[in-house]
Amino acid sequence: MPPMSDSVPTTTPDPAPPTSGIVRRLGPAGALGVAWAALPALGGFALLWRIGDVSNGLLGLGTATALTIYIVAFAITSGFGVLPTYAQAFLGGWVFVGAVGAPGAVVAALGGFAGGSIIGGVIARLVSQHRVERVIAEHPAAAAARDALIGRGFWRSLWIITLLRLPPNSPFALTNLVLSSSGARWPEYIVGTIVGMTPRTAIVVLFAGVAASDGAQSIGEAVGARPIGLVIGSIITFVVVL
């Protein structure tokens, strides 16, 4: 008969589920992420190409009506991931800096951001149906990262969401999807979005307002009407500030 052992048997924890099936298990949320990563760029080029026509159409409605339509359209198209926010902020500066001033144009663009973040957040929650949260829970490293980002109280979460929104290359629609489907709470999500988006929005609006200040009907006209050295210097300054 073998001797009795005093040692306590140990067990090896089950490894995290393989990542090969994560996209499939995300279901519609994964497909939405792909769409929101690709569609805005295409729509943005189209909007900037026709910016003169869009500007004339808005201004022909009167300032108050044009602002209302701009904010609502900004919220819907950015929330549904159809148009990128940088192009719409540029449109706001192009159209409204001369009519309501730079602060008014920035506030209008931020109103579109706020509405778009709410619409995008609702869509993300409806589409994900907790699939993303379940996948995150199965991967300890992902769960720890999620908890560090949005699970440490209001001010910590607000700070992190603000930082995530701050970079100019942060994709608006895709970030809406990631934050919302990961369980970000509404107050931190909305306030962090507005605060984080304000600096780059102000820069884009001001840049567009200056470009349109001489009555140009297209970006090409605005660039062509200025000395090449000034154009190059402005672009370099714009990039450095961002």
N, C-alpha and C positions, 0 to 999 in steps of 0.2 A: 504494500500500500504506500503510495508516495507521501512524503511528509507534507504537513500543512504549511502554507506560506502565510506570513503576517502581512505581506505587501498588499496594497489595495490596487485592484486592476484599474488600468487607465484606459480611456477611450479616446479615439481620435475624432475630433469634430468633423462633420461632413463638410466637404469643400463647398465653396460658393458655386452656384449653378454656372455652367459655361455661358460665355457671352455670345456664342454663335446664334442662339435663339432669341436674344433680347429684342432685336428689331421686330421679329415676327410676333413676339408676345406683347409688344407695345400696341400692336394692332393699328387702329386709325390714328393714334397719337404719333406713331412713327411716320406714317404717310403724310400727316399734317406737317411734321417737322421738315420733311424733304421739300414739300411745297412751299413752306414759309421761308426756306433757305434760298429758293431759286426764283420765285415769282416777283418779289419786290424789285429786284435789280432790273428786270425787263421793263416793268411798268415805269420805273424811274427814268430810264432813258427816253421813253416815249413822252413823258410829261415835260422833261427839260427840252426836248426837241420842239415841242409845240407851246412853249411857255408864253410866247407873245400872244397867240390866239386865246389861250386860257386867261391870260391877264386882261385882255380887252373884253372878253366875255364877262368876267367878274365885275370889272369896273363899270361896265354898262348897266349893271343892276343897281348901282348906288352903294355907298360905302357900308351902311348898316346891313343891307341884305347880302352883300358880297362877303362880309365878315362871317355872318351866320352860316352861309352856304359853305364857306371855306372850312370853318371849324367842324361842321357836321360831316362834310365829305372827308376831311382829314381823319376824323375819328373812325369812320366806317371803313375807308380803304386801308388804313394802317391796322385797324383791329382785325380785319379779315385777311391781312397779309398780302394785299394786292399792290400797294404802292409803298415805296420806302419813305421813311420819315425825313431823310435829309433832303430829298427832292421836294417834299411838300413844305418843309421849313424854308427852303430856298424860294419856292413860289410865294410864300407869305411875305418874305422880305421884298421880293421883286414887285409885288402888287401893292402892299400896304404901308411900307415905310414912308413913302411920299404922301400917303393919305392920312394916316393916323400916327405917324412917328414910329421910331424903332421900338420903344417900350410897348406900344400897342400891338405891333406886329409880333413881337416875341410872346406876349400874353396870349394872342390868338393861336399861335403855333402850339404853345404849351396846353391850351384848352383842347386842341386836337390830340395831343399826346395823351392827356388824361383820359379822354373818351376812348381813344384807341386801346389804351392799356386795359380799360374795363371790358370792352368788347372782346379783345383778344383773350383776356383772362377767363371770361365766361365760356368762350368757345373751347379753350384748352381744357377747362374742367369738365365740360360736357363730353368732349371727345375722349379724354384720357380715362374717365370713369375709374379712377384710382389704380389703373394699370401701372403707371409710372411709379407710384408710391410702393406698390407691391414688389416691383422689380428692384427698386432701391433697397427695400428692406432685406432682400435676399443677398445683397452684397455689402458686407460690413464696411468696406472702405467708402463706398458710395453713401451708405447711411450716415457714417461719421461726417462726411463732407456736407451732406444735406443738413444735419443737425447743427454743424458749426455755422452754416450760412443763415438758416432761418429758424433755428430751434433754441435760441439763447435770449429770448425776451425782445421787447419792442425796439429798444434803442440799438441793440446789437444787429438785429435783423434789418432795421432801417438803414443803418450805416453800410452794411454789406450790399444791400440791394442798390443803394445810391452809388456805391463804387462800381457795381456791375453795369449800371446804366451810363456811367460817366464816359468811358472811352468812345471815341468817334466811330470805331469799327465794331461796336456792340450792336448786333442785329436786333432790331426792335421786336419784330414779330416772333422770332425764334426765342428770344429771351422771355417774352410773355409766356410762351409755351412751357419753357423749362421751369420758370418760377411758379407759375400757376399749377401745373400738373405735379409739382414737387411738394405742394402744400403751403406755399407762402400765404400769409394772412393779408386780407384786403388793406387794412390801414397802412402797414409798412410797404406793401406792394405799390399802392397808388402814390403815397407821399414820396417814397424813394424814387419812383419813376420821374415825378415832376422835378424834384431837386436834382437828381442825377443828369437829367436831360437839359436842364437850363443853360449851363455854360456853352455846350456845343450848339444849342439852338440859337442862342444870342449871336454867336460868331457867324453862323450860316445866314441868319436873317440880315445882319449888318452887311455882310459881304454882298448879298443879293441886292440890298437896297442901294449900295454904292454902284453896283454894276448897272442898275436900271435908272440911275439918277439923271442920265442925259436923254431919256426917252427911247432907248434902244428897244427893238421889237423881238430880239433874239439874243441868245448868249453870244453868238458869233458877232453880231453887230456891236455888242457891248465891249467885246475884246478888241475888235478891229478899230474902234473909235479912239483907242488909247495907245500911247507909245509902247512899243514892245518891252522896253526896260521897265516901265511901270507895271505892265501885266506880269512879267516874270517876278518882279519884286513883290507884287501883291500875292501871287500864288505861293511864293516861298514863305512870306509872312503868315499867310493863312495856314499852311501846313505846320509851321513852327508853333503857332498859337494852339492849334489842335493837339 
